[in-house]
């Protein structure tokens, strides 16, 4: 009797050991994403489940982080020695990490090659390139920014589309009626990333840069001062106080402003009513999608398009097993139906960086993209010609990450709009702050 | 006898050991680690060494105008909120110390701001003071015409401090109310009856009976609220990032400019300041 019991127990122990061993044998890969909305997290979780069901070597642990919190979270992660294997963030953050020597450029190049360099837009690759050769991040998806405006109201008053500085200012002043809580435009005037993003387009269209081609800081150049002056004047037609992206979205959907600057992510909010798409509720204006047009190119001294490429990148790690898992998962996310499902979580907002996917009928077959019709194709086309502060004449300046993480551009703007500083004084202040940030 | 005493002492040490260890690990170690950080140039990369730089962080901070502006903001924020929460708590406690129907319900409702999660309260206030849709602007400008135009109360650096102060008083006065009310209920009625016999007015009764009885609870409330609000981060930062009180200043130093050493040095300066204040207050005001 006793022997039998002993055999049973040891058999049980062996089984327990085998089970725990197999579950321990799985490698866990930590993946940080800036997609924090619940619906988007659900899509990513579905993709993770699909990935895990296709192989049993790797497990993915998803962590969501707000875009504005990325510098903070990375700093504390770094200090605690607990960094993820793979993160999905904007190009500046990637360049910043790359410049700090924290990224595994080799792993990135591997994934780019596995997907095929020729099947990724050059414009997107350029945004993530490593000055020393190769890349700091795998391009994942991108958005284009511009002025979304009420074509119906513009036509009613015989106004030009807001594509030049003059036409923007004329329209903004025409519509500004604060006593009726009607305002001209929403642009960023707060200490955040949104202010830098909206400002960049004005600066680039005026040939104003943060760095010149030799990498010298030129934030106090006459072009930049001129841009700041124009921006501050335009900001007089905005709703009271510092404004952020939330004001832009809420006030446009509520019909309080006829123009606002936003990325392509607004497409699902505006197109909401015309589809059965179960996104956020909010639009008050009837058929807003038909009344809205998008000016993504701004003309002044030159033409400027602004946008963002989000990439996947890998943190340097001793653990090759985990790194391999992250690479496998990155490739999975960028492939075929997985990639299309990912992009469809913010239809129109997230644009593919692979031409083969952009032209895939399966990708285009989405209610919301169909509602926008030919406009959506034109919107995505801007992705290839994005200009940014960190890129001058084919050179990349990863140092820009130090400046963006402190929101110095937004603070400079705020000094004019909230404290009444002159453009010259604000530019000088911003220049000095940037110098400090770079030292 | 001596041996027995030694043994008892030994046992005593063993008994307090867990407390000593936990206080050491959770309070003393962080304080010294913070001081150590404050004299180093802290490197973000854990594999790189930190460089000893002596007192230069302290010199940088004390000569930095931004620090003194934040310091002033913190002093304004702390003094107004301490006075505001205590006075409002005292007033409400005096009113609710009388008997009236539904008193228990009203007392419960008064506590709501204090028990509401800070994040939902902050968002509620953000919409209340929204520059375009907010109820506050609507009433002040469109209905009563007291103000000429809509104002962004929450985000504008000029006005945000008021919003943050009012928000903090609204949120924290119930704590003062609760403590004072408990003390009020322990004051014996016979004192008031005796005063009435002597012909004391309401004000005299308040001044010579209620206030002296409340002295220690109010004193304790003021010191606690001062310590809490001088280091208040969440209620300020969640409502408006435009109000740079010292904790927000430290946060930005540490995390958006990655100057951990400097941030630690600011904490050390604050520590000394608050410690000095407490010692002065306890000796001179509370006379303990």
Contacts between the chains, C-beta under 8 A, distances in Angstrom:
chain1	res1	chain2	res2	distance
A	71	B	255	6.8
A	71	B	256	6.1
A	72	B	255	4.2
A	72	B	256	7.1
A	75	B	44	6.6
A	75	B	254	7.7
A	75	B	255	5.4
A	75	B	258	5.7
A	76	B	255	7.2
A	78	B	44	5.4
A	78	B	45	6.9
A	78	B	46	7.0
A	79	B	44	6.9
A	79	B	46	6.9
A	79	B	260	7.2
A	81	B	46	4.9
A	100	B	44	7.3
A	100	B	45	7.4
A	101	B	45	7.9
A	102	B	45	7.9
A	178	B	149	6.2
A	178	B	150	7.1
A	179	B	149	7.9
A	181	B	132	5.5
A	181	B	150	6.8
A	183	B	132	8.0
A	190	B	155	6.3
A	191	B	241	6.4
A	191	B	242	7.6
A	239	B	131	5.6
A	239	B	132	5.4
A	239	B	150	7.8
A	239	B	152	7.6
A	240	B	131	4.0
A	240	B	132	7.7
A	240	B	149	7.1
A	240	B	150	5.0
A	240	B	151	5.6
A	240	B	152	4.4
A	240	B	156	7.4
A	241	B	131	5.4
A	241	B	151	6.8
A	241	B	152	2.0
A	241	B	153	7.8
A	241	B	154	7.7
A	241	B	155	4.8
A	241	B	156	4.1
A	241	B	159	8.0
A	242	B	152	6.6
A	242	B	155	4.3
A	242	B	156	6.5
A	242	B	242	7.1
A	243	B	155	8.0
A	244	B	155	7.9
A	247	B	132	7.8
A	250	B	133	7.8
A	251	B	132	6.3
A	254	B	133	7.7
A	256	B	132	6.0
A	405	B	256	5.6
A	406	B	256	5.0
A	406	B	257	5.9
A	407	B	256	7.4
A	414	B	157	7.4
A	418	B	156	6.3
A	418	B	157	5.3
A	418	B	158	6.8
A	419	B	157	7.5
A	437	B	257	7.1
